[in-house]
Amino acid sequence: MKIAPVALAALAASLGACTTMQNTAVETVAAAEQQQTDPYPLTPQGAADWVAMVEKDLFGFSVEFSRIAWINATYIMHDSDALAAKYGATATEKAVAYATEAARYAVVEGLDPDVARKLDILRNGIVMPAPARDGAATELNEIATRLGSAYGKGRGTLNGKEINGSDIEAEMGNLDHTPAEYAEMWSSWHDNVGAPMREDYTRMISIANEGAKELGFADLGSMWRSNYDMDPDQFAEETERMWQEVKPLYVALHTYVRSKLNEKYGDEVQSATGPIRADLLGNMWAQEWGNIYPLVAPEGAGDIGYDLTDLIEKKGLSETGMVKVGEQFFSSLGFAPLPETFWERSQFVKPRDREVVCHASAWDIDNVDDLRIKMCIKPNADDFTTIHHELGHNYYQRAYNEKPFLYLSGANDGFHEAIGDMIALSITPEYLVQIDMLDKKDVPSANKDIGLLLRQAMDKVAFLPFGLMVDRYRWSLFDESVAPEDYNEQWTTLRYQYQGIVPPVPRGPDAFDPGAKYHVPGNVPYTRYFLARILQFQFFKAACDQAGWKGPLHRCSFYGNKEVGKNLNAMLAMGASKPWPDALEAFTGERQMSGKAMVEYFAPLKAWLDEQNKGKPQGW
């Protein structure tokens, strides 16, 4: 075998100048023979026919796989795990094979622009690609399934008693606990759920990185960032630009909240300077701080006059009733009601007889109208907001359901996350009056606006650095700039750098705290949530402008405005058929994602925070 290149080189030298015409003739004959024998030759038409074949295959397979994945998420057991792993492996094998072929067709000259876009989607759209070698896809998906099940079965403790994931999340937001109890819940969840995943996670990203490199990417992180209609490095710079636009608002909020926690707990628990203790912020991951609003609400301005959780209770809304309210908002904009199968097939509450994944998600099983949500709903404000968010996914899915298979997605993944959140921003006092949940006399006056904005910022603004940091953390693992033994230290370092928080207890060398966040073992890219926090305000301002709203932006409700619904549906119906700047422009008139609308929304709060923070050290 080793002599072949030498022989070929000698032959090429002896042919001399005659080879050009001969090679051209040979290539022409070869191309003609290929066209006769290959139904999908490397020609513009061949590429178009190949893409059509792929879309037909993936459409059918995705329906079957979705049904298996639904069963696995709502009936966690050995058999459903095995089926999910098997179908996951097949899906990965298909995705990698089609991505590899797409790379070949992508270089064909004269491609139809629509075909070229679909080829890019096929090549860039895999989250965890397996290399082509035998057994890689199976191993990758077995690990992924194992990690997903481990998270779903995860347990922490409270006062030494075992508590499941859904309940421990709720208890972290319960203000009646002591700092010691918060620390116990935080550390037990991270130790029990995250730490055992470390070896599997390390192996999984090693396999996926190998797969990404086979597809021509520098690493898996570069591959993820290539899915945004721009150069991967340019996209990273764009997200950093957006963060810098809103960072002063976050720093002001952090400074204010830290001072209030210091007043509540004292220097021994929370210092008046430096970072905030992660478990004191009302959320297992310190990603949203709204649960501790009562601790930081300023006298007078902090009393917004009502509590949404109380209103849900007084209204007597069941779990299904809460979802009906969410549907009603979309119906008021002119969207058709959800199909009857949605109510028959969704999971609204945690079953008593089996393990399920409670993490909220929206599903489109058949790529048409078998829409569902999967939640373990609790009658509180958080889940009321989450329901609006998940329904946003469902209405988006239905809006683009007539597009070709490869366009059955958002303009970018941040768009999908932002739609429901934009609707949730309209859960204003005026809206609650409109849906008969709040008495008009209880609508807070303008002097309560700081309280309203502070409550919103405790979730919306507080989330921003976490939303950016999770993927920046994974990118550092994917490009191998961080060694496995330093995985947890890197997580803690970035949380300090971006969020200004620290763990409540020392973290040992065997810890793997990122594994305690669903999206990490679940391999869900997270930058989409950062983009969603930014985009929802852009969308919200555009909707309010279209509705002719004249009051303060944060009090706007476009509930019932059919014109907004019509314009919104026009953007949603585009799916992924056009680059995201086109979709953004269709609804907002802008072609760049920007934090400016968010800054405008919270401008009164920022001025107030700056006044409260005078003389206090900024940052950490």
Number of C-alpha atoms within 10 A of each C-alpha: 4 6 7 9 10 10 11 11 10 11 11 13 11 11 11 9 10 10 13 11 10 12 11 11 12 12 12 12 12 12 16 13 12 14 15 11 10 12 13 19 20 20 17 19 16 18 25 22 15 21 23 16 12 17 17 13 13 17 15 13 15 17 16 14 21 18 16 20 20 20 17 25 22 20 18 19 15 11 11 19 21 15 17 25 25 19 20 22 22 17 19 23 19 17 22 26 18 18 22 17 18 23 17 13 25 19 12 14 10 10 18 12 9 11 20 21 20 23 25 18 20 23 25 23 18 20 17 25 30 33 23 16 8 9 11 21 28 19 17 27 23 21 19 23 23 19 26 23 22 17 24 21 15 19 22 23 19 19 11 11 8 13 19 14 21 18 12 22 19 16 20 25 20 15 17 9 12 12 17 14 18 27 20 20 26 27 23 19 27 25 22 21 27 26 20 18 23 23 12 17 21 16 15 23 20 17 20 23 26 20 24 27 17 17 25 12 17 15 21 28 23 21 23 21 21 21 19 19 17 13 13 17 11 13 17 16 12 16 18 13 15 18 21 12 15 20 19 15 22 23 20 21 23 23 25 20 24 23 21 17 22 17 15 13 14 13 12 8 16 22 17 21 16 17 21 28 21 24 26 25 28 23 23 25 22 22 21 21 24 23 20 21 21 12 16 21 19 15 8 11 15 21 18 23 13 14 12 18 16 13 17 19 12 11 13 12 15 15 19 15 14 23 22 17 16 23 20 18 21 23 17 16 19 17 17 12 13 21 12 11 12 17 16 9 13 19 22 22 14 18 13 7 7 10 17 23 24 20 16 17 18 20 22 21 19 17 21 15 20 18 25 26 22 24 24 18 24 19 19 18 17 16 19 22 18 20 29 27 24 25 26 24 27 24 27 25 25 21 22 25 21 15 16 16 21 22 21 22 22 25 25 22 20 22 27 27 24 27 26 26 27 23 24 22 19 20 22 16 23 20 19 18 16 15 13 11 15 21 14 13 8 12 17 17 10 13 13 16 20 24 24 23 21 27 21 19 22 23 19 23 25 23 21 26 21 22 21 22 20 21 22 18 21 23 19 16 23 22 14 13 9 17 11 16 14 14 22 23 18 19 20 18 15 19 23 18 15 19 27 20 22 19 19 20 13 9 16 11 12 16 22 27 26 25 25 23 17 17 17 20 25 16 17 13 17 20 22 21 21 25 26 25 24 28 27 25 26 24 23 28 22 19 25 21 16 16 18 11 15 10 9 12 18 23 21 24 24 25 22 18 16 17 15 21 19 14 15 21 19 16 21 25 24 25 29 24 21 16 16 23 17 17 25 21 13 17 20 20 12 15 13 13 18 21 22 14 21 24 20 16 19 20 14 16 22 22 13 14 21 16 11 15 16 10 8 13 12 16 17 16
